[in-house]
């Protein structure tokens, strides 16, 4: 897993502050983290439709496509909670 802070190069920069990225050989870990986020922060959606969904969860979301597997976190609170569990 790779963790980092979002900047203007990243999709979702306007709504999310942090991310964690996964290599494709870590797809099982991505699925575990996404499940954990769902249990801790509630349901969410993919970042590609996040801005279109009226009542989208504002604390976290994810992307899984041909190029990347990432989980995004909106604030320090969610990100620190994630770090305590997974790092």
N, C-alpha and C positions, 0 to 999 in steps of 0.2 A: 504494500500500500504506500502511496505517496500522498502526503498531505500538504496543503498550502492555502494561501490567501488569494482570493480572486482579484483581478484587475480588469481594466477595460477590454482586454483581449478575450475574455471569457464570456460565453453566453450566460445570462442570468446575473451579471455583475450588478445590475440595478437593484436586485432583490436579495442577493445572497452574498455573504462575506467570505466564507471558507468552503473548501472542498476536500474530498479525499478521492484519489484516483486509484484504479485497479488495473493491473495487466490482465490480459485474457487468460493467463494460466491461474489467475486469482479469482475467477468468476464465481466460484463457490463462496469465497470470502465476501465478495460484493453482495451476493444473495443473503448471506448471514447478516451483514451490516444493514442492508435495506430492511430486512425483517425486523431487526432490533429497533431501527428508527421508527418503523410502523407501530411497533408495540409501545415505544417510549413517547413519541410525539404525535401519534395519530396518523391516519391515512393521508396520502399525498398523491402526486401525479408526476409524470415526466416533465422535465423542464421545457420541452418543445411546446407543450400545451398549457403550461402553468399560467402564463399571462392571459390566456383565453378563458380559463375556468373561473367562474364567479366566486365560488367559495373555496378556492384552493388553499391548502395548508400553507401558511406563510413562513413556517419554521424550517422546513426541509423539502427537498425533492431530489430527483435523480435523473441520470441520462444513461442509457444503454443502447449503443448503436454499433455500426461497423468500425468506428474509430476510437471510441472511449467508453469507459464504464466509470461513472463518478456519482458520488453522493454530495449534495450541496447543503450547507447549513447557513441560516440567516444571521444568527447572532453568536456572540461569545458564549452565551449560556449553553446552547445546544452543542456547539463545537467542543467546549471543555468537557461536557458530559460524555460526548463521544470519545474524546482522548482518554478520559479516565477508564473507560471500558475496554478500548481496543489498542491502546499504546502503552 
